[in-house]
Amino acid sequence: MGEHPSPGPAVAACAEAERIEELEPEAEERPPAAPEDHWKVLFDQFDPGNTGYISTGKFRSLLESHSSKLDPHKREVLLALADSQADGQIGYQDFVNLMSNKRSNSFRQAILQGNRRLCSKALLEEKGLNLSQRLIRHVAYETLPREIDRKWYYDSYTCCPPPWFMITVTLLEVAFFLYNGVSLGQFVLQVTHPRYLKNSLVYHPQLRAQAWRYLTYIFMHAGIEHLGLNVVLQLLVGVPLEMVHGATRIGLVYVAGVVAGSLAVSVADMTAPVVGSSGGVYALVSAHLANIVMNWSGMKCQFKLLRMAVALICMSMEFGRAVWLRFHPSAYPPCPHPSFVAHLGGVAVGITLGVVVLRNYEQRLQDQSLWWIFVAMYTVFVLFAVFWNIFAYTLLDLKLPPPP
């Protein structure tokens, strides 16, 4: 009789598992093995010499054999990564990260190389998607310029956590506005009410030592027309950006714009108070628009010209209203109406720090030299503004209006 072929590694592993199960009846109560252990077993099968590396050819074979366990778009990305490896090898940790759907340094380098070829149809051409899938696809095309990033985001997004930062900030702004409207008995041009600036959240130059005012002024709006434009912009732009880039990045840009706005007013319009969330809103919108312009050919969002036009019109209307209000005769002289310079501070943050944050999708900002340059510039500006607020008023012998 001929010899039977020896069983393959998978069959042998299965038989061994059955024998262990017979000897250890309580094995089923043990916690399941970590995903890394599963990939380690597979890696060792392709690395019998325990070198810690496998060739990209073997990696492709492994992907082909496990294609049913991988999302189709991630499979394309992983195959593209295999093609981009110049040394022809993939290390164990990169292998585990990739198979566990973690974006590793190797993947980031492959993204930066820009020489991958995606073989299947674009995400935009896929049919039969439900409403939530179409929404996620729409957000991907609105915010990301590269197809490979869009596919990765489409497969990775789980809505957990949801875009809580922008929604929470918006709800708080609306709640404070309604509360002030009821207490003042006025919803249109609330800022003209004699008791408006007495609120402890408004930034006022005479009360600049109260540091919380440099942030809390975002919860006070000049009127329903001011609040309405800001809320529309930060929901239409901020929520999709947070869905893609996360609350940490979007919160960083938003808060940086808010602080830059109040500090810019304290330097350039030293006698005026500040209200409204325009500093943070303009930081997000200007960063998004600048990102679209810089990646114009890669941005496949529909009606991008119309969207940019609408955003610019809304920003111009809101900024024009702020300029008019600033130079309109004050209802409570000698204190002027709130300043418009906070808008410009937000724009400055958006087209510098914000562009870097939005451009580097799911890549470590700490590894970006431009990121550190803009962080240094922002830090220098904040320190300058702080010292300016401490010393400039005395040195310039500036006469400030009395506190509200």
C-alpha positions as a printed NumPy array, in Angstrom:
array([[  0.   ,   0.   ,   0.   ],
       [  1.242,   3.474,  -0.818],
       [  2.122,   5.898,   1.852],
       [ -0.511,   8.434,   2.761],
       [  0.578,  12.027,   2.406],
       [  1.331,  13.733,   5.668],
       [ -1.422,  16.064,   6.824],
       [ -1.004,  19.77 ,   6.196],
       [ -0.247,  22.238,   8.98 ],
       [ -3.875,  23.294,   9.34 ],
       [ -5.087,  19.647,   9.661],
       [ -2.347,  18.808,  12.117],
       [ -3.112,  21.878,  14.174],
       [ -6.796,  20.929,  14.234],
       [ -6.032,  17.351,  15.366],
       [ -3.691,  18.649,  18.043],
       [ -6.38 ,  21.01 ,  19.283],
       [ -8.854,  18.109,  19.562],
       [ -6.379,  16.071,  21.612],
       [ -5.797,  18.997,  23.956],
       [ -9.538,  19.472,  24.313],
       [ -9.96 ,  15.817,  25.309],
       [ -7.237,  16.074,  27.938],
       [ -8.455,  19.428,  29.272],
       [-12.257,  19.421,  29.409],
       [-12.268,  22.866,  31.03 ],
       [-10.398,  24.42 ,  28.127],
       [-13.604,  25.924,  26.777],
       [-13.787,  28.099,  29.883],
       [-10.488,  29.732,  29.036],
       [-10.547,  33.173,  27.438],
       [-10.095,  33.164,  23.649],
       [ -6.635,  33.725,  22.263],
       [ -5.648,  37.244,  21.369],
       [ -5.848,  38.15 ,  17.673],
       [ -2.082,  38.661,  17.663],
       [ -1.614,  34.982,  18.637],
       [ -3.662,  33.901,  15.636],
       [ -1.57 ,  35.986,  13.257],
       [  1.624,  34.765,  14.965],
       [  0.732,  31.176,  14.084],
       [  0.165,  32.147,  10.466],
       [  3.346,  34.19 ,  10.34 ],
       [  5.433,  31.285,  11.669],
       [  4.092,  29.047,   8.923],
       [  5.626,  31.407,   6.353],
       [  8.744,  32.052,   8.429],
       [ 10.077,  28.583,   9.38 ],
       [ 13.521,  29.999,  10.106],
       [ 12.133,  32.459,  12.709],
       [ 13.837,  35.398,  11.024],
       [ 11.047,  37.793,  11.913],
       [ 10.438,  38.621,   8.236],
       [  8.482,  37.149,   5.354],
       [  8.705,  38.023,   1.707],
       [  6.03 ,  40.174,   0.114],
       [  5.281,  37.258,  -2.209],
       [  4.379,  35.044,   0.751],
       [  2.43 ,  37.905,   2.254],
       [  0.377,  38.192,  -0.918],
       [ -0.254,  34.43 ,  -0.838],
       [ -1.447,  34.703,   2.755],
       [ -3.783,  37.552,   1.877],
       [ -5.208,  35.573,  -1.022],
       [ -5.856,  32.558,   1.203],
       [ -7.562,  34.681,   3.882],
       [ -9.354,  37.103,   1.592],
       [-12.765,  35.997,   2.862],
       [-11.866,  37.233,   6.35 ],
       [-10.836,  40.699,   5.197],
       [-12.866,  43.661,   4.068],
       [-12.392,  44.016,   0.299],
       [-11.086,  47.569,   0.52 ],
       [ -8.574,  46.702,   3.248],
       [ -7.414,  43.782,   1.159],
       [ -6.66 ,  46.223,  -1.664],
       [ -4.753,  48.462,   0.702],
       [ -2.713,  45.568,   2.077],
       [ -1.897,  44.321,  -1.406],
       [ -0.859,  47.846,  -2.377],
       [  1.382,  47.92 ,   0.673],
       [  2.99 ,  44.651,  -0.35 ],
       [  3.732,  46.138,  -3.77 ],
       [  5.309,  49.225,  -2.203],
       [  7.89 ,  47.424,  -0.072],
       [ 11.231,  48.201,  -1.691],
       [ 13.175,  45.584,   0.307],
       [ 10.686,  42.82 ,  -0.555],
       [ 10.094,  41.888,   3.089],
       [  7.511,  42.577,   5.782],
       [  8.356,  42.414,   9.487],
       [  6.312,  40.57 ,  12.094],
       [  4.987,  43.654,  13.926],
       [  3.961,  45.326,  10.654],
       [  2.293,  42.069,   9.665],
       [  0.281,  41.908,  12.916],
       [ -0.689,  45.568,  12.677],
       [ -1.84 ,  45.195,   9.114],
       [ -3.781,  41.985,   9.587],
       [ -5.36 ,  43.429,  12.756],
       [ -6.458,  46.477,  10.726],
       [ -4.076,  48.87 ,  12.467],
       [ -2.442,  51.585,  10.422],
       [  1.268,  50.976,  10.975],
       [  4.274,  53.107,  10.097],
       [  4.806,  50.95 ,   7.016],
       [  1.302,  51.696,   5.839],
       [  1.815,  55.401,   6.43 ],
       [  4.98 ,  55.287,   4.366],
       [  3.105,  53.505,   1.586],
       [  0.48 ,  56.253,   1.655],
       [  3.162,  58.919,   1.384],
       [  4.846,  57.219,  -1.543],
       [  1.749,  57.732,  -3.647],
       [  2.612,  55.008,  -6.155],
       [ -0.012,  52.415,  -5.313],
       [ -2.421,  51.172,  -7.949],
       [ -5.892,  50.206,  -6.765],
       [ -7.22 ,  47.557,  -9.088],
       [-10.96 ,  47.593,  -8.452],
       [-13.582,  50.244,  -9.084],
       [-13.742,  53.402,  -7.042],
       [-15.81 ,  53.513,  -3.874],
       [-18.08 ,  56.08 ,  -5.512],
       [-19.16 ,  53.537,  -8.143],
       [-20.359,  50.862,  -5.72 ],
       [-24.075,  50.116,  -5.769],
       [-26.554,  48.648,  -3.315],
       [-25.428,  50.654,  -0.285],
       [-27.875,  51.441,   2.481],
       [-28.482,  54.941,   3.819],
       [-25.779,  54.863,   6.511],
       [-23.217,  53.442,   4.083],
       [-23.998,  56.16 ,   1.56 ],
       [-23.623,  58.788,   4.29 ],
       [-20.205,  57.439,   5.307],
       [-19.129,  57.302,   1.663],
       [-20.327,  60.882,   1.163],
       [-18.334,  62.068,   4.192],
       [-15.239,  60.261,   2.894],
       [-15.462,  62.015,  -0.468],
       [-16.178,  65.37 ,   1.147],
       [-13.081,  65.329,   3.349],
       [-10.413,  62.949,   1.979],
       [ -8.497,  63.508,  -1.286],
       [ -7.075,  59.979,  -1.786],
       [ -9.082,  56.946,  -2.847],
       [ -7.029,  54.583,  -0.714],
       [ -7.79 ,  56.672,   2.387],
       [-11.473,  56.845,   1.491],
       [-11.716,  53.057,   1.267],
       [ -9.859,  52.573,   4.527],
       [-12.107,  55.078,   6.284],
       [-15.268,  53.582,   4.746],
       [-14.411,  50.131,   6.125],
       [-13.046,  51.342,   9.467],
       [-15.734,  53.836,  10.553],
       [-18.088,  52.436,  13.188],
       [-19.674,  55.641,  14.574],
       [-18.175,  54.729,  17.94 ],
       [-17.589,  57.243,  19.327],
       [-19.998,  59.522,  17.454],
       [-19.015,  63.137,  16.617],
       [-19.779,  64.209,  20.157],
       [-17.508,  67.249,  20.405],
       [-19.142,  69.449,  17.77 ],
       [-22.641,  68.327,  18.75 ],
       [-22.   ,  69.03 ,  22.438],
       [-20.494,  72.475,  21.777],
       [-23.402,  73.37 ,  19.497],
       [-26.031,  72.271,  22.017],
       [-24.333,  74.258,  24.787],
       [-24.195,  77.373,  22.606],
       [-27.892,  77.068,  21.762],
       [-28.802,  76.418,  25.405],
       [-26.901,  79.475,  26.662],
       [-28.448,  81.622,  23.933],
       [-31.98 ,  80.548,  24.826],
       [-31.317,  81.117,  28.513],
       [-29.988,  84.614,  27.852],
       [-32.842,  85.344,  25.481],
       [-35.402,  84.488,  28.148],
       [-33.58 ,  86.336,  30.937],
       [-33.012,  89.45 ,  28.804],
       [-36.34 ,  89.264,  27.012],
       [-34.529,  89.771,  23.721],
       [-33.376,  87.334,  20.995],
       [-32.385,  89.651,  18.11 ],
       [-29.219,  91.727,  18.661],
       [-28.996,  90.708,  22.283],
       [-25.689,  92.558,  22.459],
       [-27.57 ,  95.888,  22.456],
       [-29.212,  95.047,  25.775],
       [-27.634,  97.05 ,  28.635],
       [-27.204,  93.933,  30.799],
       [-25.662,  91.751,  28.062],
       [-21.981,  92.457,  28.798],
       [-22.5  ,  91.91 ,  32.515],
       [-22.483,  88.154,  31.864],
       [-19.431,  86.467,  33.393],
       [-18.76 ,  84.48 ,  30.191],
       [-18.084,  87.472,  27.903],
       [-14.477,  88.499,  27.281],
       [-13.988,  92.117,  28.289],
       [-10.586,  93.896,  28.186],
       [-11.042,  95.388,  31.625],
       [-11.577,  91.871,  33.013],
       [ -8.814,  90.151,  31.005],
       [ -7.203,  88.771,  34.176],
       [-10.147,  86.364,  34.451],
       [ -8.58 ,  83.75 ,  32.18 ],
       [-11.717,  81.652,  31.626],
       [-13.213,  84.471,  29.55 ],
       [-10.717,  83.751,  26.727],
       [-12.669,  80.504,  26.145],
       [-16.156,  80.948,  27.563],
       [-17.042,  83.868,  25.278],
       [-18.026,  81.275,  22.63 ],
       [-21.252,  80.613,  24.549],
       [-22.419,  84.219,  24.16 ],
       [-23.711,  85.365,  20.769],
       [-24.692,  88.836,  19.622],
       [-28.11 ,  87.646,  18.449],
       [-29.988,  84.864,  16.735],
       [-28.54 ,  85.873,  13.344],
       [-25.017,  85.492,  14.783],
       [-25.767,  82.143,  16.403],
       [-27.603,  80.802,  13.342],
       [-24.722,  81.264,  10.902],
       [-22.162,  79.848,  13.324],
       [-24.282,  76.795,  14.128],
       [-24.944,  76.064,  10.449],
       [-21.253,  76.268,   9.564],
       [-19.965,  74.198,  12.454],
       [-22.553,  71.456,  11.941],
       [-22.209,  71.249,   8.145],
       [-18.413,  71.384,   8.224],
       [-17.368,  70.43 ,  11.745],
       [-19.413,  67.24 ,  12.167],
       [-18.16 ,  65.525,   8.959],
       [-14.591,  66.551,   9.797],
       [-14.937,  65.07 ,  13.276],
       [-16.375,  61.844,  11.838],
       [-13.171,  61.449,   9.814],
       [-10.45 ,  62.992,  11.972],
       [-11.867,  62.383,  15.451],
       [-12.787,  64.634,  18.364],
       [ -9.178,  65.15 ,  19.501],
       [ -7.961,  66.685,  16.251],
       [-11.079,  68.719,  15.539],
       [-11.293,  69.846,  19.162],
       [ -7.655,  70.941,  18.968],
       [ -8.267,  73.099,  15.88 ],
       [-11.515,  74.513,  17.282],
       [-10.114,  75.428,  20.708],
       [ -6.91 ,  76.808,  19.152],
       [ -9.057,  79.049,  16.945],
       [-11.132,  80.194,  19.918],
       [ -8.066,  81.118,  21.992],
       [ -6.361,  82.773,  19.023],
       [ -9.509,  84.799,  18.398],
       [ -9.737,  86.338,  21.866],
       [ -5.974,  86.895,  22.069],
       [ -5.952,  88.56 ,  18.641],
       [ -8.635,  90.97 ,  19.845],
       [ -6.634,  91.71 ,  22.992],
       [ -3.69 ,  92.704,  20.777],
       [ -5.304,  94.372,  17.75 ],
       [ -8.591,  95.761,  19.137],
       [ -7.692,  96.344,  22.74 ],
       [-10.788,  98.175,  23.962],
       [-13.466,  95.864,  22.556],
       [-15.202,  92.859,  24.143],
       [-15.57 ,  89.503,  22.354],
       [-18.57 ,  87.193,  21.946],
       [-19.46 ,  84.262,  19.703],
       [-17.836,  81.051,  18.493],
       [-16.607,  82.505,  15.202],
       [-12.937,  81.995,  16.084],
       [-13.351,  78.231,  16.334],
       [-15.829,  77.991,  13.454],
       [-13.63 ,  79.989,  11.093],
       [-10.616,  77.848,  12.036],
       [-12.446,  74.672,  10.969],
       [-14.042,  76.106,   7.83 ],
       [-10.88 ,  77.822,   6.583],
       [ -8.825,  74.657,   7.196],
       [-11.367,  72.588,   5.267],
       [-11.551,  75.026,   2.353],
       [ -7.764,  75.319,   2.199],
       [ -7.506,  71.521,   2.188],
       [ -9.923,  71.33 ,  -0.759],
       [ -7.985,  73.97 ,  -2.716],
       [ -4.622,  72.285,  -2.041],
       [ -5.982,  68.885,  -3.129],
       [ -8.362,  70.117,  -5.808],
       [ -7.699,  67.333,  -8.322],
       [ -8.075,  64.589,  -5.719],
       [-11.247,  65.907,  -4.088],
       [-14.145,  64.112,  -5.763],
       [-16.959,  65.694,  -3.732],
       [-19.957,  66.71 ,  -5.757],
       [-20.666,  70.406,  -6.296],
       [-17.396,  71.393,  -4.609],
       [-17.44 ,  74.788,  -6.315],
       [-20.985,  75.419,  -5.118],
       [-20.146,  74.22 ,  -1.607],
       [-17.128,  76.514,  -1.423],
       [-19.195,  79.408,  -2.701],
       [-21.936,  78.819,  -0.104],
       [-19.388,  78.539,   2.712],
       [-17.614,  81.721,   1.623],
       [-20.913,  83.599,   1.293],
       [-22.   ,  82.539,   4.795],
       [-18.607,  83.503,   6.24 ],
       [-18.67 ,  86.849,   4.434],
       [-22.185,  87.629,   5.659],
       [-21.281,  86.794,   9.237],
       [-18.002,  88.728,   9.055],
       [-19.736,  91.708,   7.441],
       [-22.315,  91.724,  10.208],
       [-19.524,  91.7  ,  12.797],
       [-17.692,  94.628,  11.148],
       [-20.921,  96.648,  10.897],
       [-21.775,  95.963,  14.528],
       [-18.277,  96.892,  15.742],
       [-18.437, 100.37 ,  14.228],
       [-22.133, 100.931,  14.884],
       [-22.762, 103.447,  17.696],
       [-22.748, 101.552,  20.964],
       [-25.924, 101.209,  22.989],
       [-23.862, 101.589,  26.185],
       [-21.066, 104.117,  25.593],
       [-18.155, 104.383,  26.122],
       [-17.838, 100.6  ,  25.712],
       [-17.851,  99.609,  22.001],
       [-19.708,  96.68 ,  20.474],
       [-17.866,  93.322,  20.216],
       [-14.838,  93.06 ,  17.934],
       [-14.596,  91.234,  14.6  ],
       [-10.861,  90.472,  14.922],
       [-11.592,  87.047,  16.465],
       [-12.727,  85.902,  13.012],
       [ -9.305,  86.729,  11.579],
       [ -7.541,  84.885,  14.394],
       [ -9.594,  81.791,  13.616],
       [ -8.752,  81.987,   9.908],
       [ -5.036,  82.278,  10.708],
       [ -5.194,  79.106,  12.804],
       [ -7.187,  77.267,  10.147],
       [ -4.83 ,  77.889,   7.233],
       [ -1.755,  76.981,   9.271],
       [ -2.298,  74.507,  12.098],
       [ -5.664,  73.316,  10.796],
       [ -4.418,  72.423,   7.318],
       [ -1.685,  70.185,   8.761],
       [ -4.161,  68.43 ,  11.061],
       [ -6.661,  67.724,   8.264],
       [ -4.056,  66.766,   5.681],
       [ -2.478,  63.978,   7.713],
       [ -5.404,  61.581,   8.01 ],
       [ -4.758,  59.054,  10.821],
       [ -1.03 ,  59.747,  10.772],
       [  0.931,  60.768,  13.835],
       [  1.181,  64.534,  13.84 ],
       [  4.262,  64.29 ,  16.055],
       [  6.156,  62.865,  13.078],
       [  5.401,  65.865,  10.869],
       [  8.03 ,  68.648,  10.854],
       [  5.5  ,  71.193,   9.573],
       [  3.248,  70.354,  12.511],
       [  5.97 ,  71.347,  14.976],
       [  6.718,  74.544,  13.055],
       [  3.092,  75.689,  13.305],
       [  2.828,  74.589,  16.948],
       [  5.916,  76.671,  17.697],
       [  4.442,  79.661,  15.841],
       [  1.153,  79.325,  17.731],
       [  2.963,  79.015,  21.068],
       [  5.046,  82.122,  20.358],
       [  1.881,  84.053,  19.474],
       [  0.109,  82.946,  22.675],
       [  3.1  ,  83.902,  24.85 ],
       [  3.42 ,  87.253,  23.08 ],
       [ -0.294,  87.957,  23.591],
       [ -0.116,  86.981,  27.26 ],
       [  2.787,  89.361,  27.932],
       [  1.061,  92.018,  25.843],
       [ -2.019,  91.75 ,  28.05 ],
       [  0.132,  92.051,  31.162],
       [  2.288,  95.021,  30.164],
       [  0.987,  96.791,  27.038],
       [ -2.006,  98.532,  28.582],
       [  0.206, 100.198,  31.173],
       [  3.038, 101.039,  28.777],
       [  0.646, 102.541,  26.23 ],
       [ -1.302, 104.321,  28.984],
       [ -4.469, 103.095,  27.309],
       [ -7.753, 104.277,  28.765],
       [-10.136, 101.351,  28.911],
       [-13.911, 101.643,  29.196],
       [-15.236, 100.744,  32.629],
       [-16.12 ,  97.097,  33.233],
       [-19.758,  96.201,  32.657]])
